[in-house]
Amino acid sequence: MLALAATSCPSVVVSYACGNDTDCGTGACVNQVCVLPDGEGEGEGEGEGEGEGEGEGEGEGEGEGEGEGEGEGEGEGEGEGEGEGEGEGEGEGEGEGEGEGEGEGEVGTQVCVDVAGGGRACYLDIAQPEHGFAEQPAPPASGASVGHPYLRDATLACASSTFNADTITTGDVTLCGATVHVDAETAGRLVLTVRNLEVTGTLRFVGARDVALLAYGDLTVAAGAHLSVDAAGTTSGAGVLGCAAPAGSVDDGGGAGGSHGSRGGDGGTNAGGDQGGVAAPATSGSIHEQLRRGCAGGGANYGGTAGGGAGGALQLTAGGVIAVDGAVSANGAGGPTDASGGAGGAGGGSGGDLYVQAARLIVGPSGSLTAQGGGGGGGNGTAVWPAGSDGPLDPASRAAGASTATSTGGSGAGGAGTGSLAAATAGGPAPGGAGAGGGGGGAGRIGAALSNGCAGLPAARASPAIDCR
């Protein structure tokens, strides 16, 4: 079973165990998962021989199972896996067989294998990870190790940890107290593989690699947990493709905000004509075609302070359900306020890319998906002036620019949870001889490929909006 304590079913139940309340039938809803009593479901059984079947099939694993039942095989619903089988059971079957099938359904193929030493183990296959992330070889049908990555569950319970994707090596590694398989063989990529994955702590990836988490079951980000490729200060989140916005073009002009899914704000100009940096256009092309890190903010021209880092590139792929009750983010960092006295502020970093591939995506009332830009730094600052705000986890909010005595940084793009994305704004002007504000960072991109469709995604819990197919 996928959970332990029954509660009342919500109006729409989504999981690889069932599609909705109608599919659930007489089952109980457990932590948003529709669980049928053992032996009930609709399976597909064929057989010859003598036996009675209820036509209610292979027990727990959504898909259409095929097997040869031994009279009681499929009819009684003895199934492998976790979920609700679907198919056609032949009640009073005749025949002999093992009565165990592998279901092929909308959530991925349920595959069950014999493990070394006896017993069976199942996983939900991933047909093909988006963006070409490499899979590990599947376990053999017989003699599979219980420690195979497809059959091993993990809970990542870090209190607060940052991992450099460039220094993690290929093999089984201990991450937040759990053993996961890591593939770092492909340049610019880091792939973590498990069966069911639950994130209960705070985990952030940095480095020059795109990061993918492949779960051959369900992937859950628990309430209060935070999984990210966020920027921090001038350090960008994990990702291989990126860029930096132009610095202030003349003396005390502010740096431009980084552009990605949307354009960053231009750097401010002072009354003496010191021009700010001009933000680049938004990234062309679709997130479904290419995953990439965002663009860092432009630096302060006079003082040379670097701009805010960009959000990185993170893909979550599951054979079943991805449930987000915590935060998943690729937010840009705020641009620093240069401490050189007369310098302009640095630009905020843009958001990066988040991509979700699963049968279904559930975003709870406390969950969020964000790739928002950071605020621009103020100009003419000193060491005591703060940087612009980082891209926030709240989809209804946006990052504010820093304020000094002479200028204000631009706001980062964000706030799509309110109904529309607010564009990044330009850095504020300054008097002659003073530093102007840095531009706010543009938004990143959020994409999703969901085999059970995009209807019902909560728009208020994502910023920018999810590009779903």
C-alpha positions, 0 to 999 in steps of 0.5 A: 500500500502507498499509505497507512491511515485512511481519510475522506477522499477529496473531490478528485483523487489522483495517483497511479493507484487510481484516476478519480473517485469513480475509479476508486469505487469501494476503495479507501482514499489514503493520503490522496491515494485511492487504495482498493481492498486486496483482491478488488480491481479489474484485471485481465486474466485468461486461463484454462482449467478449473477455478472461479474468478470474480472478474476482479483482477490483479490487485494493485498496479494500474495498467492492463495486466496480462497473465495466465491465471490458475483459476484463482490467479487473476480472478482473486486479484492477487497482483504485484505492485501498488495500485489498482489494476484495470482490465477484463477478468474472466470469471470462471476461468479454465486453465493453469498458470501463474496468474501474475501479469505485468500491466501496461497503462497510462502511468507507465508499465508496471514491471515485476521481477523475481529477486535473488533469494526469493520473492518479487519486487515491482517498479513503474517503468519510465518509457523515456526520460525527457531531454535525453537523460540516461537511464540505468539498465533495468533489473533482470526478470529473475535473480534481481538484486533488491539493491537495484536502483529501480527497486530501492526507495529513499528518503532525503531528510537533510536539515539543510544541505548544498551539493556540488554536482561537479564533485559527486561521482558515479555509483551508489552514494549516501545522500542525506542519509539515504543510498541512491545511485548517481550517474555522472558519466555524461558531461554536464549531467547528473542523474539520481535514480531510485524507486520511490523518492521522498524529500523531507528536508532542504536540498540544493544543487549547484555546479555546472551540470543539469540535475535529473531525479528519476523515480521508478515509482512516486516522487514526493516533496513533503510539506516543509521540504525544499528541493532546489537549484536556486542561486545564492548570492553571485553563485548560480544554481546547478546547470550547464547552459547559462549566460550573464547579462550586460554590466552597466555600460558607462561608469555609474550605470546599473547592471541589467537583470538576467533574461531567460523565460522573460526579459530582465530589466535594464540597468538604471541611468544617472542624471549625468548620462552614465548608461545602464546595461541593456537586458538581452531578449528572452530565451528563444525555443521551448523548455520541452526542447531544451533544458537550461540554466538561467542568466546571471545579472549584469555586474556593476560597471564602476565597482566590478561587483558581479550580478545575482546568480541565476536559477539552475536546471532541474528535472523530476521524472517519475513512473507514477505520481509527483506530489509537491506539498513543499517547495521546488524551485529554480529562483534567481538571486538578488543583485548586490548593492556595490559598496564602492560608493559611486557605483551602480547596483548589479542586476538580479539573476533570472530564474532557471528551468524546472521540468516535471515528467510523470503520470500525474502532478499533484501540487498541494495547498502548501506546495509551490513550483517557482523559477522567479527572478531576483531583484536588482541591487541599489546604486551608490551603496556602502557595505551596509546596504543589502542586496536585492531580494532573491526570487521568492518561493511564494508564487504570488510574490515577486522579488523587490529591488534594494534601496539606497539613499540615491537609487533603487534596484528593479523588481524581479519578474514573478508573481504569476500565482496571482493570475499573470506574471509581472515583468521585471522592471528597470533599475531606478535612476540616480543623480549625476555622479551617483550610482543607478539601480540594477535591473530585476531578473527575468523569470525562468521556465516551468514545463511538464509532460504528464501522461494523464493530461494537464487539466486541473493543475493549480495555476496559483501554485506556480510562477511562471505558469506551467507549460504543460503537454 
